[in-house]
Amino acid sequence: KAGVTQTPRYLIKTRGQQVTLSCSPISGHRSVSWYQQTPGQGLQFLFEYFSETQRNKGNFPGRFSGRQFSNSRSEMNVSTLELGDSALYLCASSNRDSSPPFFGPGTRLTVL
Amino acid sequence: AQSVAQPEDQVNVAEGNPLTVKCTYSVSGNPYLFWYVQYPNRGLQFLLKYITGDNLVKGSYGFEAEFNKSQTSFHLKKPSALVSDSALYFCAVVNNAGNMLTFGGGTRLMVKP
């Protein structure tokens, strides 16, 4: 089985712009979660989608949003980018609760 | 609220020696515990999990972890370290309410030849 894929792998944006990141889960996995990884804050949960519904949400401002499509692929969007949004954004998929989520390689976002 | 603590930012060990990476957790209800490893410029790679059952869990690449309910700990161990084990290790917990992982701050493992 193919693993979790994320596109693009690298992205450079300027302050005020918006960005969309994409994640394709492992085939058959219906849960997709997003995490932000920064040197200062570590790994922080953004949100989780299951069957196209947001099931959990982390403590991030409304500029961060996401969605999941009927084929379980997911996108996350960040509007009005700030310098502090520079991070590695990781997507993970799981086939059921309590199963270990499997992570993609991440998208490295740099905001200038 | 759930939380995870990894008290050591870095652990240094000589190749061939046993290694331990420490993790303690706080969660209401039954904890589901995981260890992940991250190599430079890569995503997180699953090592092992504890859901229920035996307190000693065996995982990938010779790693194992010991669950201790009374001490709320889930330490990662390996009997004989390899230089290639050098990486960043994360402990994570999820309660029985979905797939929202709470991670520890990570521990950098350095294995020297």
Interface residues (C-beta under 8 A of the other chain):
Chain A: V4 S31 S33 Y35 G42 L43 Q44 F45 E48 F50 R55 N56 G58 L90 A92 S94 D97 S98 S99 P100 P101 F102 F103 G104 P105 G106 R108
Chain B: Y32 F34 Y36 N41 R42 G43 L44 Q45 F46 K49 I51 F90 V94 N96 A97 G98 N99 M100 L101 T102 F103 G104 G105 G106
